[in-house]
Amino acid sequence: MIKDQIKKRIEEKTACIGVIGLGYVGLPLIVEFSAKGFQGIGFEVDKLKADAINAANSYIVDVPDEDIAKCIDSGKMSATTDFSKLNDCDVVIICVPTPLRKTKDPDMSYILSAGAEIQKYMRPGQLVILESTTYPGTTDEILQPMFEKAGYKLNEDFLLAFSPERVDPGNPQYQTHNIPKVVGGVGEDSTEVASLLYSQIVSDVHSVSSARVAEACKLWENTFRAINIGMANEMAKLCGTLGIDAWEVVKAADTKPFGFMAFYPGPGLGGHCIPLDPHYLSWKARQHGFDSQFITLAEEINSGMPKYVVKLAADALNDDKKAVNGSKILILGVAYKNDIDDMRESPALSVIDLFRAKGADVVYHDPFVPEVTFDHAYTIGDGEPLYNQDLTDDLIESADCVVICTAHKTIDYTRVMELSNMIVDTRNALNKEMRDSSKARIVRL
Ligand SMILES: NC(=O)c1ccc[n+]([C@@H]2O[C@H](COP(=O)([O-])OP(=O)(O)OC[C@H]3O[C@@H](n4cnc5c(N)ncnc54)[C@H](O)[C@@H]3O)[C@@H](O)[C@H]2O)c1
């Protein structure tokens, strides 16, 4: 029986684990399996990434070179662009991107292409797991028929499951091995074997009754965040109207030990998950005639935040009899969250673009991001690339307005405050003590 066959290989650690897509999710995953003694093969379309891994050069902050070197030197891990090696794998885990199209519909092309490679090289006796975030039904509506078309039967020739990734880049406390893993198979055998597999590298595995439940679980989690951030953003604007400090309110509310969870306002959603994933859910629901109003409203509020930030700066400049047009704006932090280099969907891009569309001269400082490029399809400003500037005294002093978009911990905010003329703080980076002692004009979200 296929179930017992794969289980035995997992228990004996003789199973070969293939991971398709060695990005933020796939790279730490294959390193975990290889470090636990499994043979790991990473499959990449990007030859530069495959070469970097084989040379033990990490391009993901959370995965140190030494961890990769250990796996490569022990012969337990390799990366390749040769997908025929999928045939050597007992388990194949798909970790490819799931972006949105310009129309905000799911872009399934990466999953389809990874599925097609598996279809081409699969053999009886394999477990395939999808980890990419996607709408409920992807695993059994798209992947299962692909493999069946190749002549293989579920439960007889292959097993199939979905297990969402919850990695939080830059989080030193929670990484792949200590984040509980939800697993749902297409059928009981798939759930059982996929759960056994993850229990080799993760301390807490939670099995659910189907791949669809696991797919929906991930989207529920991220929709919960998008909606709560939307509420925090709306409350920040509301508090601003009433002249109340929104950050102080959240801090106070967060003292309640039950029934409250703090979410914070900011310049907009960023990253590969929160701005995109709710669209996967609402798109699927729409196919079934259901319109998710919460998701739409949160999207409307969150995507309006960059404009709100620019308005705060424009109003403050106006009070100083200055126009945005011709003003020098220094953006502090452009990554989508603090202390990482990830620029995907970063709201700072929209903030910069909106300032430039109004004629501002925008510069930025971000120790993690050497260059920022713009997708011309989405820009209304000039769309020219920008390059990180050293945070010199002159750079700070010469800015008409400093806008803190990302609160990297390495930035000396006391110095920024001392030298600035005006600061728009969208992240509560400046504490009360700093603010009280500042001569700069400070506008907070
Ligand atoms: N980054 C996160 O924090 C995070 C968290 C949870 C879930 N996810 C989800 O995990 C999935 C992967 O995200 P990521 O952040 O690792 O993306 P990523 O862009 O960092 O990595 C994806 C990798 O897949 C490679 N790739 C693309 N198509 C391929 C193919 N056909 N075959 C082989 N390799 C291919 C790319 O070159 C890239 O290296 C997405 O669905 C994402 O939503 C991401």
The ligand as an ORCA input file, in Angstrom:
! r2SCAN-3c Opt
* xyz 0 1
  N       6.997     34.918      2.386
  C       6.157     34.663      3.354
  O       6.249     35.252      4.436
  C       5.047     33.642      3.198
  C       4.378     33.227      4.348
  C       3.395     32.274      4.239
  C       3.033     31.798      2.982
  N       3.685     32.226      1.867
  C       3.259     31.665      0.597
  O       4.236     30.728      0.164
  C       4.356     30.768     -1.253
  C       5.785     31.064     -1.634
  O       6.126     32.326     -1.128
  P       7.627     32.811     -0.969
  O       7.564     34.009     -0.100
  O       8.514     31.690     -0.580
  O       7.937     33.241     -2.475
  P       9.356     33.607     -3.109
  O       9.111     34.458     -4.272
  O      10.298     34.057     -2.033
  O       9.902     32.199     -3.598
  C       9.332     31.479     -4.626
  C      10.466     30.803     -5.379
  O       9.868     29.955     -6.346
  C      10.658     30.008     -7.520
  N       9.796     29.528     -8.597
  C       8.812     30.162     -9.257
  N       8.219     29.325    -10.143
  C       8.845     28.147    -10.024
  C       8.698     26.881    -10.643
  N       7.752     26.660    -11.568
  N       9.535     25.898    -10.305
  C      10.502     26.106     -9.380
  N      10.701     27.261     -8.731
  C       9.868     28.262     -9.041
  C      11.079     31.455     -7.617
  O      12.224     31.607     -8.429
  C      11.341     31.782     -6.147
  O      12.683     31.544     -5.783
  C       3.365     31.822     -1.731
  O       2.163     31.205     -2.051
  C       3.169     32.688     -0.507
  O       1.919     33.315     -0.511
  C       4.694     33.137      1.961
*
